[in-house]
Amino acid sequence: MNRYCFCLQVRPERLDEYVERHRAVWPDMQAALRDAGWHNYSLFLRGDGLLIGYVEADDLEATRQAMAATEVNARWQSEMTEFFAGADDGTADGRPPDESFVLLPEIFHLTPSTED
């Protein structure tokens, strides 16, 4: 299983609403993520809007393609686009958030010791 980390920028004036929306992610969206192969998926949000995502998957591109093929993802991305900086200023090239995040390279991972 591969580990992936990505970042996006949430509009600072929309942070509270963004957090609230993620307290109630639609059950069919959660099921679609699981079915597409997303594992241990987490989002972390800094006070200035920096959003960091972490997910484990066998193949991130395959999981992204599987999600792109679902109707629920199209609805979710449509509703989430307005929360992100770059959605209307050209920096996201008009793409939805799940297609415009920046992958961060892993530079260190603490592996379990042989004593664990």
Backbone as ProteinMPNN parsed JSONL, in Angstrom:
{"seq_chain_A": "MNRYCFCLQVRPERLDEYVERHRAVWPDMQAALRDAGWHNYSLFLRGDGLLIGYVEADDLEATRQAMAATEVNARWQSEMTEFFAGADDGTADGRPPDESFVLLPEIFHLTPSTED", "coords_chain_A": {"N_chain_A": [[0.857, -1.177, 0.0], [0.66, 2.14, -0.912], [1.58, 5.409, 0.272], [0.173, 8.641, 0.195], [0.374, 12.161, 0.076], [-1.183, 15.305, -0.026], [-1.845, 18.755, -0.937], [-4.018, 21.588, -0.692], [-5.62, 24.799, -0.965], [-7.862, 26.195, 1.132], [-10.353, 28.66, 1.08], [-9.869, 31.211, 3.369], [-12.04, 32.627, 4.509], [-14.053, 30.793, 4.374], [-13.6, 28.68, 6.046], [-14.928, 27.685, 8.436], [-17.403, 26.766, 7.443], [-16.484, 24.867, 5.625], [-15.296, 22.982, 7.314], [-17.574, 22.206, 8.75], [-19.094, 21.0, 6.696], [-17.573, 18.735, 6.288], [-18.008, 17.322, 8.548], [-20.212, 15.948, 8.056], [-20.005, 14.204, 5.805], [-21.404, 12.792, 2.964], [-22.893, 9.577, 3.184], [-22.92, 7.967, 0.826], [-20.825, 9.08, -0.585], [-18.663, 8.48, 1.06], [-18.76, 5.683, 0.862], [-18.206, 5.39, -1.869], [-15.556, 6.327, -1.989], [-14.262, 4.356, -0.437], [-14.88, 2.065, -1.994], [-13.488, 2.704, -4.301], [-10.901, 2.368, -3.527], [-9.587, 3.988, -1.662], [-7.821, 4.342, 1.319], [-7.387, 4.785, 4.842], [-7.833, 7.579, 4.791], [-7.391, 10.942, 5.438], [-7.998, 14.357, 6.339], [-6.418, 17.412, 7.07], [-6.498, 20.608, 8.502], [-5.161, 23.794, 8.492], [-5.227, 26.932, 10.247], [-5.007, 29.069, 8.446], [-6.081, 28.118, 6.165], [-4.633, 26.206, 4.773], [-4.848, 23.065, 3.506], [-4.172, 19.761, 4.169], [-3.992, 16.587, 2.875], [-4.088, 13.085, 3.456], [-3.674, 9.869, 2.225], [-3.913, 6.373, 1.708], [-3.26, 4.063, -0.845], [-3.319, 1.544, -3.37], [-2.788, 2.342, -5.976], [-2.755, 5.525, -6.772], [-3.571, 7.013, -9.032], [-5.32, 5.237, -10.305], [-7.302, 5.045, -8.342], [-8.236, 7.649, -8.336], [-9.274, 7.839, -10.914], [-11.307, 5.934, -10.718], [-12.98, 7.195, -8.878], [-13.651, 9.468, -10.353], [-15.384, 8.424, -12.147], [-17.765, 8.171, -10.847], [-21.079, 9.214, -10.009], [-21.683, 10.42, -7.572], [-19.28, 11.569, -6.785], [-18.963, 13.584, -8.688], [-21.076, 15.278, -7.962], [-20.255, 15.953, -5.323], [-17.731, 17.198, -5.742], [-18.552, 19.37, -7.254], [-19.963, 20.834, -5.345], [-17.921, 21.379, -3.522], [-15.977, 22.881, -4.832], [-16.244, 25.71, -4.658], [-15.128, 26.332, -2.203], [-12.412, 26.489, -2.403], [-9.373, 28.27, -2.901], [-8.306, 29.593, -5.966], [-10.269, 28.524, -7.498], [-11.706, 30.363, -8.959], [-9.84, 32.063, -9.952], [-8.17, 31.194, -11.87], [-5.931, 29.685, -11.113], [-6.389, 27.022, -10.579], [-6.953, 26.017, -12.992], [-9.598, 25.643, -13.737], [-10.301, 23.14, -12.92], [-11.84, 20.613, -10.797], [-11.482, 20.307, -7.161], [-10.47, 17.698, -6.515], [-8.948, 17.097, -8.696], [-7.011, 18.973, -8.828], [-5.235, 19.067, -6.738], [-2.004, 19.297, -5.139], [0.497, 16.977, -5.144], [2.633, 15.909, -2.536], [6.007, 15.05, -2.069], [7.117, 12.163, -0.325], [9.499, 12.276, 2.188], [10.468, 11.081, 4.443], [9.824, 8.24, 6.451], [8.873, 6.63, 9.303], [9.601, 3.457, 10.039], [8.175, 0.461, 11.443], [9.797, -0.952, 14.284], [11.815, -3.898, 14.617], [11.217, -4.955, 17.01], [8.607, -4.451, 17.563]], "CA_chain_A": [[0.0, 0.0, 0.0], [1.428, 3.378, -1.028], [1.104, 6.567, 1.036], [0.163, 9.87, -0.591], [0.031, 13.386, 0.791], [-1.448, 16.379, -0.977], [-2.288, 20.004, -0.326], [-4.905, 22.53, -1.372], [-5.829, 26.009, -0.17], [-9.261, 26.544, 1.38], [-10.537, 30.102, 1.287], [-9.929, 31.447, 4.817], [-13.364, 33.084, 4.942], [-14.991, 29.665, 4.269], [-13.085, 27.568, 6.848], [-15.924, 27.101, 9.33], [-18.372, 26.024, 6.649], [-15.791, 23.704, 5.068], [-15.187, 22.005, 8.405], [-18.93, 21.704, 9.022], [-19.478, 20.091, 5.613], [-16.841, 17.476, 6.439], [-18.564, 16.589, 9.696], [-21.375, 15.214, 7.546], [-19.753, 13.721, 4.441], [-22.48, 11.895, 2.556], [-22.548, 8.148, 3.255], [-22.615, 7.403, -0.492], [-19.485, 9.548, -0.954], [-17.723, 7.663, 1.82], [-18.763, 4.346, 0.258], [-17.513, 5.477, -3.159], [-14.116, 6.406, -1.707], [-13.81, 3.019, -0.029], [-14.975, 1.166, -3.145], [-12.457, 3.088, -5.275], [-9.587, 1.959, -3.032], [-8.98, 4.943, -0.739], [-7.683, 3.781, 2.672], [-6.772, 5.685, 5.841], [-7.924, 8.924, 4.219], [-7.567, 11.991, 6.437], [-7.757, 15.748, 5.964], [-5.953, 18.263, 8.16], [-6.708, 21.985, 8.068], [-4.506, 24.839, 9.268], [-6.055, 28.12, 10.419], [-4.95, 29.97, 7.291], [-6.715, 27.462, 5.039], [-3.827, 25.157, 4.158], [-5.449, 21.75, 3.688], [-3.277, 18.65, 3.889], [-4.685, 15.31, 2.81], [-3.265, 11.874, 3.498], [-4.436, 8.69, 1.817], [-3.162, 5.199, 1.29], [-3.9, 3.392, -1.974], [-2.386, 0.762, -4.183], [-2.448, 3.143, -7.147], [-3.54, 6.747, -6.62], [-4.208, 7.4, -10.295], [-6.459, 4.334, -10.523], [-8.372, 5.405, -7.403], [-8.794, 8.923, -8.798], [-10.088, 7.535, -12.091], [-12.515, 5.244, -10.253], [-13.854, 8.209, -8.282], [-14.126, 10.352, -11.426], [-16.455, 7.732, -12.868], [-18.974, 8.077, -10.02], [-21.982, 10.366, -9.989], [-21.615, 11.091, -6.275], [-18.08, 12.404, -6.766], [-19.252, 14.789, -9.489], [-21.897, 16.163, -7.107], [-19.444, 16.431, -4.192], [-16.725, 18.138, -6.243], [-19.276, 20.575, -7.655], [-20.277, 21.596, -4.137], [-16.703, 21.734, -2.798], [-15.125, 23.781, -5.614], [-16.34, 27.097, -4.185], [-14.376, 26.517, -0.963], [-10.976, 26.505, -2.644], [-8.696, 29.347, -3.61], [-7.928, 29.146, -7.293], [-11.435, 28.053, -8.242], [-12.18, 31.38, -9.904], [-8.775, 32.982, -10.352], [-7.355, 30.577, -12.906], [-4.806, 28.883, -10.652], [-6.755, 25.608, -10.599], [-7.254, 25.694, -14.393], [-10.993, 25.26, -13.86], [-10.489, 21.745, -12.514], [-12.362, 20.45, -9.439], [-10.42, 20.112, -6.17], [-9.832, 16.376, -6.545], [-8.047, 17.021, -9.846], [-6.046, 20.071, -8.825], [-4.353, 19.099, -5.575], [-0.573, 19.149, -5.374], [1.086, 15.876, -4.387], [3.877, 16.217, -1.843], [6.856, 13.862, -2.014], [7.48, 11.661, 1.001], [10.949, 12.317, 2.371], [10.823, 10.248, 5.59], [8.77, 7.407, 7.019], [9.373, 5.81, 10.41], [9.116, 2.09, 9.906], [8.109, -0.232, 12.739], [11.032, -1.656, 14.653], [11.682, -5.36, 14.634], [10.775, -5.315, 18.354], [7.156, -4.213, 17.667]], "C_chain_A": [[0.903, 1.241, 0.0], [0.769, 4.484, -0.216], [1.221, 7.801, 0.151], [-0.249, 11.033, 0.298], [-0.157, 14.486, -0.245], [-1.886, 17.633, -0.243], [-3.166, 20.788, -1.288], [-5.037, 23.742, -0.466], [-7.321, 26.311, -0.085], [-9.327, 28.051, 1.609], [-10.704, 30.368, 2.788], [-11.31, 31.872, 5.315], [-14.405, 31.957, 4.917], [-14.598, 28.489, 5.163], [-14.157, 26.904, 7.698], [-16.93, 26.257, 8.559], [-17.739, 24.768, 6.045], [-15.681, 22.601, 6.117], [-16.553, 21.376, 8.682], [-19.37, 20.718, 7.942], [-18.787, 18.737, 5.756], [-17.226, 16.722, 7.714], [-19.733, 15.719, 9.254], [-21.16, 14.804, 6.089], [-20.808, 12.663, 4.12], [-22.046, 10.43, 2.653], [-22.216, 7.547, 1.889], [-21.264, 7.895, -1.015], [-18.435, 8.73, -0.219], [-17.622, 6.254, 1.232], [-18.01, 4.353, -1.069], [-16.001, 5.543, -2.962], [-13.57, 5.031, -1.328], [-13.79, 2.064, -1.225], [-13.898, 1.448, -4.188], [-11.051, 2.743, -4.803], [-8.865, 2.965, -2.163], [-8.972, 4.32, 0.656], [-7.016, 4.813, 3.578], [-6.735, 7.13, 5.34], [-8.226, 9.923, 5.329], [-7.31, 13.352, 5.817], [-7.378, 16.52, 7.211], [-6.011, 19.703, 7.661], [-6.041, 22.963, 9.021], [-5.389, 26.079, 9.272], [-6.042, 29.102, 9.272], [-5.524, 29.339, 6.03], [-5.874, 26.405, 4.343], [-4.44, 23.808, 4.521], [-4.436, 20.697, 3.273], [-4.109, 17.376, 3.917], [-3.68, 14.178, 2.83], [-4.156, 10.712, 3.111], [-3.463, 7.568, 1.472], [-3.966, 4.519, 0.184], [-2.861, 2.571, -2.704], [-1.877, 1.596, -5.354], [-3.326, 4.393, -7.115], [-4.24, 7.135, -7.917], [-5.419, 6.52, -10.579], [-7.61, 4.684, -9.584], [-9.022, 6.725, -7.82], [-9.69, 8.7, -10.016], [-11.388, 6.841, -11.687], [-13.493, 6.239, -9.639], [-14.435, 9.112, -9.36], [-15.292, 9.733, -12.191], [-17.762, 7.664, -12.075], [-19.781, 9.368, -10.066], [-21.859, 11.132, -8.685], [-20.377, 11.986, -6.192], [-18.291, 13.686, -7.57], [-20.079, 15.775, -8.676], [-21.077, 16.776, -5.988], [-18.443, 17.482, -4.666], [-17.378, 19.452, -6.657], [-19.581, 21.45, -6.436], [-19.025, 22.082, -3.414], [-15.853, 22.78, -3.513], [-15.112, 25.195, -5.063], [-15.532, 27.371, -2.916], [-12.887, 26.757, -1.196], [-10.492, 27.734, -3.374], [-8.248, 28.779, -4.947], [-9.104, 28.706, -8.126], [-11.907, 29.086, -9.256], [-11.088, 32.36, -10.323], [-7.802, 32.368, -11.349], [-6.245, 29.68, -12.414], [-5.12, 27.397, -10.613], [-7.133, 25.159, -12.002], [-8.688, 25.206, -14.59], [-11.285, 23.832, -13.447], [-11.074, 21.678, -11.109], [-11.226, 20.143, -8.466], [-9.72, 18.758, -6.26], [-8.913, 16.177, -7.744], [-6.94, 18.071, -9.799], [-5.144, 20.093, -7.59], [-2.913, 18.822, -5.964], [-0.066, 18.005, -4.505], [2.408, 16.317, -3.774], [4.73, 14.954, -1.776], [7.138, 13.459, -0.564], [8.996, 11.669, 1.113], [11.412, 11.526, 3.584], [9.6, 9.476, 6.03], [9.407, 6.551, 8.1], [8.76, 4.424, 10.285], [9.067, 1.435, 11.288], [9.431, -0.933, 13.025], [10.768, -3.153, 14.636], [11.193, -5.845, 15.998], [9.275, -5.156, 18.517], [6.365, -5.435, 17.304]], "O_chain_A": [[1.805, 1.358, 0.83], [-0.449, 4.495, -0.038], [2.216, 7.994, -0.546], [-1.115, 10.897, 1.163], [0.601, 14.59, -1.21], [-2.252, 17.581, 0.931], [-3.068, 20.666, -2.509], [-4.605, 23.705, 0.686], [-7.963, 26.638, -1.084], [-8.455, 28.632, 2.256], [-11.599, 29.799, 3.412], [-11.705, 31.513, 6.424], [-15.525, 32.148, 5.39], [-15.19, 27.414, 5.06], [-14.283, 25.68, 7.682], [-17.269, 25.152, 8.982], [-18.386, 23.724, 5.964], [-15.944, 21.432, 5.834], [-16.666, 20.159, 8.831], [-19.969, 19.691, 8.263], [-19.352, 17.709, 5.385], [-16.795, 15.586, 7.913], [-20.185, 14.851, 10.001], [-22.025, 15.029, 5.242], [-21.061, 11.758, 4.915], [-20.937, 10.089, 2.242], [-21.324, 6.704, 1.792], [-20.623, 7.204, -1.806], [-17.43, 8.332, -0.807], [-16.529, 5.7, 1.117], [-17.258, 3.423, -1.36], [-15.251, 4.888, -3.686], [-12.537, 4.602, -1.843], [-12.813, 1.347, -1.443], [-13.447, 0.535, -4.879], [-10.104, 2.813, -5.586], [-7.663, 2.832, -1.937], [-9.999, 3.827, 1.122], [-6.189, 5.609, 3.132], [-5.716, 7.811, 5.459], [-9.197, 9.767, 6.069], [-6.51, 13.488, 4.891], [-7.948, 16.309, 8.281], [-5.619, 19.987, 6.529], [-6.324, 22.962, 10.219], [-6.218, 26.249, 8.377], [-6.974, 29.894, 9.13], [-5.471, 29.933, 4.953], [-6.353, 25.764, 3.408], [-4.538, 23.456, 5.696], [-3.907, 20.734, 2.162], [-4.841, 17.122, 4.873], [-2.576, 14.289, 2.299], [-5.272, 10.585, 3.615], [-2.347, 7.802, 1.008], [-5.19, 4.413, 0.263], [-1.668, 2.87, -2.658], [-0.692, 1.565, -5.684], [-4.52, 4.316, -7.405], [-5.399, 7.547, -7.887], [-6.442, 7.017, -11.05], [-8.772, 4.626, -9.986], [-10.233, 6.893, -7.67], [-10.75, 9.315, -10.127], [-12.446, 7.125, -12.247], [-14.701, 6.138, -9.855], [-15.605, 9.485, -9.281], [-16.088, 10.443, -12.808], [-18.762, 7.153, -12.58], [-19.229, 10.464, -10.152], [-21.922, 12.362, -8.681], [-20.432, 13.056, -5.586], [-17.839, 14.756, -7.162], [-19.812, 16.977, -8.699], [-21.179, 17.974, -5.724], [-18.322, 18.543, -4.053], [-16.816, 20.525, -6.436], [-19.465, 22.674, -6.504], [-19.074, 23.117, -2.748], [-15.086, 23.493, -2.868], [-14.052, 25.819, -5.01], [-15.279, 28.53, -2.59], [-12.178, 27.182, -0.284], [-11.11, 28.19, -4.336], [-7.857, 27.616, -5.037], [-8.971, 28.527, -9.337], [-12.449, 28.726, -10.301], [-11.369, 33.368, -10.972], [-6.749, 32.936, -11.639], [-5.65, 28.964, -13.22], [-4.198, 26.581, -10.615], [-7.59, 24.031, -12.183], [-8.959, 24.438, -15.512], [-12.411, 23.361, -13.609], [-10.84, 22.579, -10.303], [-10.133, 19.762, -8.886], [-8.502, 18.681, -6.099], [-8.178, 15.192, -7.802], [-6.035, 18.06, -10.633], [-4.371, 21.034, -7.409], [-2.639, 18.194, -6.986], [-0.181, 18.05, -3.28], [3.202, 17.011, -4.41], [4.212, 13.885, -1.454], [7.364, 14.305, 0.301], [9.696, 11.14, 0.249], [12.612, 11.311, 3.755], [8.479, 9.985, 5.989], [10.37, 5.83, 7.841], [7.547, 4.251, 10.411], [9.82, 1.806, 12.188], [10.092, -1.44, 12.119], [9.62, -3.596, 14.64], [10.8, -7.003, 16.14], [8.705, -5.658, 19.486], [5.134, -5.406, 17.339]]}, "name": "protein", "num_of_chains": 1, "seq": "MNRYCFCLQVRPERLDEYVERHRAVWPDMQAALRDAGWHNYSLFLRGDGLLIGYVEADDLEATRQAMAATEVNARWQSEMTEFFAGADDGTADGRPPDESFVLLPEIFHLTPSTED"}
